[in-house]
């Protein structure tokens, strides 16, 4: 092999490697010609999916109103809430009648159901969360009133990450149609 051929081989190998690298990099960059659509900022991940937001009290039906109002009313923050009645204020957008009046009163809302564990929850930094499940069957609605049976399940979330379920409550909820839409206007705890 001549000296000239020995020099050409490494140069040819380097040029071939550069050409391959150029092809690879050009291929990864996508089409950058004028008029080519640019990928969206979220291309390649799922950040462009929207999560459903909270329901709108103005358009929600009786089932949604009952579930939203009761889950908010029975979710408590003992460290910051003076009593369980503070949750009534948070539920105000879902309430009507006397419940709405109580929720928007300038006086501090009193406890809905005084709980002897409140002081212990406060000391421990616990939070009580609630979910409300509306029964599938119900008596027929009228144009102005709906009655739903609801199961409210609460659990205590402890600062150490553990949870303790509380006794479920059965609630009869009365939802009334107002100028602002359906609103929870009365409830009775029937069991729990």
N, C-alpha and C positions, 0 to 999 in steps of 0.2 A: 504494500500500500504506500502510495506516495505521501509526502509530507502535506501536500495540498489537500488530498482526500481526507487525511486525518484531521485537519482543521475544519473542513467543510461539514463533517458528520456532527460534531458538537454544535456548530452554528445552526445546522439544519434542525437538530433536535430542539434547540432553544427556540427557534422560529416556529416549529410545529407546536411546542408547548404554549407559546404565546398566542398562537392562532386558536388553539383549543380553549385556552383561558378566556380569550375575547369572545368566542362563541358562547361559552357557558355564562359569562357575565351578561352578555347581550340578551341571552335567552331568559335570564332571571329578571331582567329589568322590565320585561313586557314591552308592548308597543308604545314607543314614544314619538311616533310620527305625528305631524300636525293633524288635528281633527280626531285623533284617537281618543276614545273616552277614558278618563282617568278613573282609576279604582276609587271607590268610596273610602273615606277614612276608616271605616269599620271593616273593610274587606279582610277576610281571613280570620275573623273571630265573631262571636255572637253578641257583641255590644250594641248592635242596632235593633235588637229585639226589645220591645217595650213590655214591661210588666203591667198587668192590669192595676189600675189605681183603685182607690177606695170608691165604693158606690156613692152616687150623688143622692142625698136625701130628697131632693126635689123630684126625682124621677123613679125612685125605688118603690117597689111594691110592698105589700104588707109583710111578706115573709122576710125580705131583706131588712126592712125597718125593725121588725121584732128582733132578729138576730143581731143586728148592729147595735141597737140601743141596749139590749140586755148584756151583750158581751162587754160593752164599754162600762155599763153601770156596775158590773161585778168584777172588773179588773181594778185592782187597788195597788197603790204605791205607799205603803205605811211609813216609809222614811220621810216622804215629802207631803203626803196627804194628812190633814188633821184628823180625818175620819173617812170611813167608806163613802160618806155622802159627797166627798169631793169628786168622785167618779161621776156623779149625777151631772155636774157642770160639764164634764168632757162629753157626755152623751147628749147635751142640749140640742144639737142640730137634728137629732132623731126623735125629739120629744114634742108633745103637744099638751094642751090643757093644763091641769094642775101640775103635772110633772115638769112641763116647760117653765111654768111660773116659779116653781121651787128651784129649778136649775139656774135660772137667770136672776134670782133674788140677790139683793146686795148683802143679805145675811149669809154667813157661812152655812153651807148645806149640812144638815144633820145626818147621822148615819142612817142608811137604808135598813141595815140589819146589824145592830151592834154585835160585834164579835169579841169575845173575851181574849182571843189570841192576838188582837191588834198590837198591844204593847210589846209582846214577845216578837212579833214580826218586825216591828220598828227597831228594836234592839239588835236583832240579828241581820238587819238589812235585807229582809226578804221582800219579794214582790208576789202578788197574787194575780194570776192571769185567768181569764175566763173565755170559754167558747160557748156559743149558743146554737143548738140544733133545733130547728123547727120541725115538728111532726108533719108527715106527709098528708095525713087526712085531717080535715077540719070541717066545721059546719060552714054552710055557704055564706059568703060575704054579702053584705048589703052594699048599696052605693056609698054609704058613709061609715060603715063599721066592719071590722074584721076581728075575729078572735082566733088566736093561735095557742097551741100547747107547745111549750119550749122546754128543752132540757138544757140547763146551764151547768157546765162542768168547770170547776175551778181547780187550779193546782198552785201550790206554793213553790216558787222558784227560790231556792236558798242560795246564799252567797257562795257556798262551796261547790255549786254546780248541781247539786242533787235536787230532786223535786218530790213533793208530797201531794198526792191527789186529795182533794176535799170531797165531802159527800155531795153528790150531784143534787141539784134542785130541779123540781118540776114547777114550771111557772105558767099560769094562764095570763096571756098578754092580750090587751085590747088595743087595737090600732084603729085610729079614726082618720077619715079623709078630711083634710083641712085645705085652706086656700094655698098652702105651701106644699101640698102632697100628703102622703100617708105619714102619720106620726104615732108613736107609742103614747097612749094617754092614760093607761092604767095597767097595773099588773098585780097578781096575787101569787104568792109562793104557796103551792098546794102540797108539796112534799120536799123534804130535804133539810 
